[in-house]
Amino acid sequence: MLSDTKEFHAQKAGIDLYIDSVKHEELKDFSDIRKQSIQLMKSGNTEIYFRTTTALKKDGEFLLFPDMELILKNWWNTWNSIFPNNPFDDEDALRLILKNTYIQSYRLSSSIHRMKGNNIKGFYGNMTIGNRLSEPMRELLNALLVMSEYSGTGVKTALGMGKTTIIK
């Protein structure tokens, strides 16, 4: 649909949006993600860029700062939704990843995403993730990272929030 459309009119904002180009990437199966995750194995820490407001929810409240546990659980659950035939269902592996993955540094800004009269607070910017994982667990973490580029991070990703890019 986007390939054939060159402009949209955003009624509520009263503006026209023009599409310069559309990039189409297709993941055929798990092996495509695995290839990309193996390439990430060469670096110890991974820098990710949250390109749009990224919001995480805890106890019914949107968080202003990132929480590594919530990010990892979000990616884990998203994986299981996208790949029901190849689920990550090993709770011990999840606990190990949660325990040994951490935010090493960040350059983030707070942000508000306005949607239907509601303000959703969150953040955008760069964050470096470090880990103390064995090689097989690091490959699992990297698969989640790669998948996040296609699915996003946090809530309301289908509406443009949480766009995530791995800085290579």
ABEGO torsion letter per residue (X at the ends): XAAABABBBBAAAGBBBBBABBBBBBBABAAAAAAAAAAAAABABBBBBBABBBBBBBGGBBBABBBAAAAAAAAAAAAAAABAABBBABAAAAAAAAAABBBABBBBBBBBBBBGGBBBBBBBEBBBBBBBBBAAAAAAAAAAAAAAAAAEBEBGAAAGBGBBBBBX
